Amino acid sequence: MFWETQAITRGGPSFSALWGIPFVLMGLYMIFGRFIYKKRSKLKTVYGLTDARVIVSSSERSFEDVPLLGTPMRINRSRSGRHVSVFFGVTGRNQYQNTGLDFFFNRSQARGLAFFDVPDVDALTRELDKVAR
């Protein structure tokens, strides 16, 4: 922001002002935009659990799934304990998953699937226990 302000107010070359625009936009996205992106992604995401598969759909036209049996599972509770995220088949940790920055980093890393920020923790754990039996 400082660079862009100085480039515009000091009457520098127009290239200097144009050069700073992508950096300002990226900074604004990292500060504010990623939360908007994350919220919109959550509104479009649907989770499914059958006796054999875990299904995650983030769009109307496609979905991802993994077999449930024999797939490693990791459960993370939020600090408040009101939400839980369950990771299925994660071979490598993607620290940017569910942050709004996930499409920038670790594209090639195997992610597995995950149910993020599930509010009804008890219902999910009950269903996972049923499937495990």
N, C-alpha and C positions, 0 to 999 in steps of 0.2 A: 504494500500500500504506500509505503514511504517513497519507494522508487517511482511509482506511477504518479504520485502527487507532485514530486519534484520535477519529473519529466514534463508534466502538463503545465504547472505554474511557472516554471523558469523559462519556458519558451524554447526548450531544446528541440532537436530534430524530431520530426514526427515518427521516425523509426524507433526512437527511444520509448515513446509513449505506446506504440504498437507492440514493442518487444515485451513490455511488462504485463500486458493484458492476460496472456495465458497463465502467468504466475499468480496474478490476483484472482483469477477465476478458480484455479486449482486450490489456492489457499481458502477461499470462501467455501468451496465444496468440502474441504477437510474440516472446516470449523462448523458449518451449518448444514450444508447440502447432504452430507452422508446420513444424517438423522432422518431427513425427509425421504431419501432413497430407501433406507431400512424400513421405515414405516410403510411405504407404498409396497415394498416387496412382501412384507408380512401380510398385508391385506389380500394379496394375490395368491399366497401360498396355502396349499391344502395338504394335510398329512393323512396318511392312511396306514392302517395296521391290520393285516390279516393273519391267519394262523401260519402262513408260510412266507409272507413277504412284508417288507417295509416300503411304503410308496410315498414319494414327495412330488407334488406338482406345483410348479411356480408359474405356469402359463396355461392357457386353455388348450394349447396344441401339443404339449409334451409333458412327460413325467419321467422320473428316475425311480428305479427300484433295486433292492438287493434282497437276497434270500435271508430270512430271519434266523433260521436254524444254522448254527455253526458260524455265525457272524459275530465277531467281537463287538461288545457294547460298552460304552462308557457313559455314566450319568453325572452331570454337573448341576448342582443346586445353586440358585442365586444367593447372595448374601442374606437377603431377607427370608429365604426359604419358600417364598410364594411361587416361584417359577423354577422350572427345571428344563435343561437341555439334554437330549439323549443323542449320542453319536453312535451310528451303526457302521461297522466295517471301516473305521478310520485307520488307514495305514500310516499316515503322516499327519502331524498336527498343522492345521492351517490357522494361524493366530488371527487372521483377518476375517474369518467366517463370522457372519452375523454382526458386523461392525459398520457396514456401509462402504467399507474400503475393499471388500473381498474381490471385486472384479479387477482391481489394479494389480494384485499380488497373487503369487502362487497358483497361476492358472494350470500349470502342468502337473502340480502335485496331486496325487490321488487323495480325494477328500472323503470318500464314503458319503453317507447320507446322515442327516441330523434333523431332529425335531427341536426347534429353537423356542425358548421362552414359553413352554406349555404352562398355562395357568392352573389347570386341574391336575396337580401332581399325583394325588391319590388315585384318580381314575386311570391315569396312564400307567402307574406302577402296578395297579391291579390287573390291567389288561396284559402287560408284559409278563406278569407272573402266570397268568392263565396260559399264555402261549408257551412259556418255558416248561409247563407241566405237560 
